[in-house]
């Protein structure tokens, strides 16, 4: 299939736009005060995962505004997931209470202290967004419930991994490639999320920036949305695995578990500096 000339020109322009975003994002985030200390105590730009959010939104606007349908990934469901989950993550990055950990902590703050945290808002909003995306995908009520859980749990799952440089990005990119293979190219929109995630991962893995919830949330939700196209048995199994992972991380420190498991520690060191 021959790619239209307009698509080639737009692709080149968007590639340049991605390079500009990667170059200017760090200084701009510093100027805005979006800096945090990483696990080594270095003060580095945070919320660097805003790059995939901005770039994908630009891509979607460019191709959706055309009369062509070459960019099938700019569907309403994917746009809602990427932008919605990205903004929820960004809000948690900027205004979140870092002293409250885990879903249980945010739920306890809401129920016992009558305090609505950004983490609680992100969880409820994520569930709602997952439901909207599942509704757009369609299917039986049971299928929509399963898809809602996959999208919302996958978003938080990648977020839970984002505690050391490169960990969340490496897992997201690897799972994204596996999903693209499993879906046999029927989820091309995922590519437009993974592409800008690569330069973010490369800097995050070197502990030069922090991807933040804005990046991990939208990556996880996008993976979840792509996984909604898998067979029913695979999706139900995935929900069970995601729930088990959340229960595990509520009881144990994921980083400590990785450090105490030699083969996991070896794999983890491959994702970024430690």
C-alpha positions in Angstrom: 0.0 0.0 0.0 1.4 3.4 -1.0 1.5 6.0 1.7 0.0 9.3 0.6 2.4 12.2 0.2 0.6 14.2 2.8 1.1 11.4 5.3 4.9 11.3 4.6 5.2 15.1 5.1 3.1 15.0 8.2 5.1 12.1 9.6 8.4 13.9 9.0 7.0 17.0 10.7 5.7 15.0 13.7 9.1 13.3 14.0 10.7 16.7 14.2 8.1 17.8 16.8 9.0 14.8 18.9 12.7 15.7 18.8 11.8 19.3 19.8 9.7 18.0 22.7 12.5 15.8 24.0 14.9 18.7 23.8 12.8 21.3 25.5 10.8 19.3 28.0 13.5 19.0 30.6 14.4 22.7 30.8 10.7 23.7 30.7 9.8 21.3 33.5 12.7 22.7 35.6 11.5 26.2 35.0 8.0 25.2 36.0 9.3 23.7 39.2 8.5 20.1 38.2 11.6 18.6 39.7 12.0 15.8 42.3 14.8 13.8 43.9 15.2 10.3 42.6 16.2 7.3 44.5 19.9 8.5 44.5 19.0 11.9 45.8 19.6 13.7 42.5 17.2 16.6 41.6 15.9 15.9 38.1 13.0 16.9 35.9 9.8 15.0 36.8 6.6 14.3 34.8 8.8 13.8 31.6 6.1 11.3 30.5 4.1 14.4 29.4 6.0 14.0 26.1 3.9 10.9 24.9 0.7 12.8 26.0 1.5 15.9 24.0 2.9 14.1 21.0 0.0 11.6 20.7 -2.5 14.4 21.1 -0.8 16.3 18.3 -0.7 13.2 16.1 -4.4 12.5 16.7 -5.3 16.1 15.8 -3.3 16.1 12.6 -4.6 12.9 11.2 -8.2 13.2 12.5 -8.4 16.6 10.9 -7.7 15.1 7.5 -10.2 13.3 5.3 -8.0 10.2 5.2 -8.3 7.3 7.6 -4.6 6.2 7.4 -4.1 6.8 11.1 -6.7 4.3 12.4 -5.1 4.6 15.9 -6.7 8.0 16.5 -10.0 6.3 17.5 -12.1 7.9 20.1 -11.4 5.1 22.6 -7.6 5.4 22.3 -7.7 9.2 22.4 -9.9 9.1 25.5 -7.6 6.6 27.2 -4.3 8.3 26.4 -5.4 11.9 27.1 -7.7 11.1 30.0 -5.3 8.8 31.9 -2.4 11.1 31.1 -4.1 14.1 32.6 -5.2 12.1 35.7 -1.6 11.1 36.1 -0.3 14.6 35.6 -2.7 15.9 38.3 -1.4 13.3 40.7 2.2 14.2 39.8 1.6 17.9 40.5 -0.8 17.9 43.5 -0.5 14.4 44.8 0.2 13.6 48.5 3.4 11.4 48.3 3.0 10.3 51.9 0.0 8.2 51.0 0.9 4.9 49.4 -1.1 2.3 47.5 -4.8 2.1 46.7 -5.5 1.0 50.2 -4.0 4.2 51.6 -6.0 6.5 49.3 -9.2 4.5 50.1 -8.6 4.8 53.8 -8.0 8.5 53.5 -11.4 8.9 51.7 -13.4 6.7 54.1 -11.9 7.4 57.5 -10.6 11.0 57.1 -13.1 12.2 54.6 -10.2 13.4 52.5 -10.4 13.0 48.7 -6.8 12.6 47.5 -5.6 13.0 43.9 -4.7 9.3 44.1 -8.3 8.4 45.0 -9.6 10.7 42.2 -7.2 9.0 39.8 -8.5 5.6 40.7 -12.1 6.5 40.4 -11.5 8.6 37.2 -9.5 5.8 35.8 -12.3 3.3 36.4 -14.7 5.7 34.8 -12.5 6.2 31.8 -11.9 2.5 31.4 -15.7 2.1 31.4 -16.1 4.7 28.7 -13.4 3.1 26.5 -15.0 -0.3 27.1 -18.3 1.1 26.1 -16.9 2.4 22.9 -15.4 -1.0 22.1 -18.8 -2.6 22.7 -19.7 -6.2 23.3 -21.7 -7.9 26.0 -22.1 -6.4 29.5 -19.7 -9.1 30.9 -17.2 -8.3 28.2 -17.4 -4.6 28.9 -16.8 -5.2 32.7 -13.8 -7.3 31.9 -12.4 -4.7 29.5 -13.0 -1.9 32.0 -11.0 -3.8 34.7 -8.2 -4.5 32.2 -7.7 -0.9 31.2 -7.9 0.6 34.7 -5.8 -2.1 36.4 -3.2 -2.1 33.7 -2.8 1.7 34.1 -2.1 1.4 37.8 0.0 -1.7 37.3 2.6 0.2 35.2 2.3 3.0 37.7 3.3 0.6 40.5 6.4 -0.4 38.5 7.6 3.2 38.2 9.8 3.2 41.3 13.2 2.8 39.7 14.7 4.3 36.5 13.5 2.6 33.3 11.5 -0.2 35.0 8.1 1.0 33.9 9.2 2.1 30.4 11.0 -1.1 29.6 8.1 -3.3 30.7 5.6 -1.1 28.8 7.7 -1.2 25.5 8.2 -5.0 25.8 4.6 -5.7 26.5 3.6 -3.3 23.8 5.7 -5.2 21.2 4.2 -8.5 22.4 0.7 -7.2 22.1 1.3 -5.9 18.6 2.5 -9.3 17.6 -0.4 -11.1 19.3 -2.9 -8.7 17.7 -1.2 -9.2 14.3 -1.2 -5.5 13.5 -4.9 -4.9 14.4 -4.0 -2.4 17.0 -1.8 0.1 15.1 -2.7 3.0 17.4 -0.5 1.5 20.1 2.5 2.3 18.0 1.7 6.0 18.3 2.0 5.7 22.0 5.1 3.5 22.1 7.1 5.6 19.7 7.3 8.7 21.9 7.8 6.4 24.9 11.1 5.2 23.6 13.1 8.5 24.0 11.4 9.0 27.4 12.5 5.5 28.5 16.1 6.1 27.3 16.5 9.2 29.5 14.5 7.7 32.4 16.7 4.6 32.4 19.8 6.8 32.9 18.1 8.5 35.9 18.2 11.8 34.0 14.4 12.4 34.3 11.4 10.8 35.9 8.6 9.6 33.7 6.0 10.2 36.4 2.4 9.1 36.7 1.5 11.0 33.6 3.6 8.6 31.5 3.1 5.4 33.4 -0.7 5.9 33.5 -1.2 6.5 29.8 1.2 3.7 28.8 -0.5 1.2 31.1 -4.0 2.2 30.0 -3.0 2.0 26.3 -1.6 -1.5 26.8 -4.8 -2.4 28.6 -6.9 -1.1 25.7 -4.9 -3.1 23.2 -5.3 -6.2 25.3 -9.0 -5.8 25.1 -8.8 -7.2 21.6 -7.5 -10.6 22.9 -9.7 -13.7 23.2 -12.1 -13.8 26.1 -10.1 -16.5 28.0 -6.9 -14.5 27.7 -8.7 -11.4 29.0 -10.2 -13.1 32.0 -6.8 -14.6 32.8 -5.3 -11.2 32.5 -7.8 -9.6 34.9 -6.9 -12.3 37.5 -3.2 -11.7 37.0 -3.6 -8.0 37.4 -5.7 -8.3 40.6 -3.1 -10.8 42.0 -0.3 -8.3 41.2 -2.2 -5.5 43.0 -2.8 -7.7 46.1 0.8 -8.6 46.1 2.1 -5.0 46.0 -0.3 -4.0 48.8 1.3 -6.6 51.0 4.9 -6.5 49.9 7.4 -3.9 48.7 7.9 -4.6 45.0 11.4 -3.2 44.9 12.4 -5.2 47.9 10.9 -8.4 46.4 12.9 -7.7 43.2 16.1 -7.1 45.1 15.7 -10.3 47.1 15.0 -12.5 44.0 18.3 -12.9 42.1 16.8 -13.6 38.6 14.4 -10.7 39.0 17.2 -8.4 40.2 19.3 -9.3 37.1 16.4 -8.6 34.8 15.6 -5.4 36.6 19.2 -4.1 36.3 18.9 -4.5 32.5 16.1 -1.9 32.5 18.0 1.0 33.9 20.7 2.2 36.4 20.5 0.9 40.0 
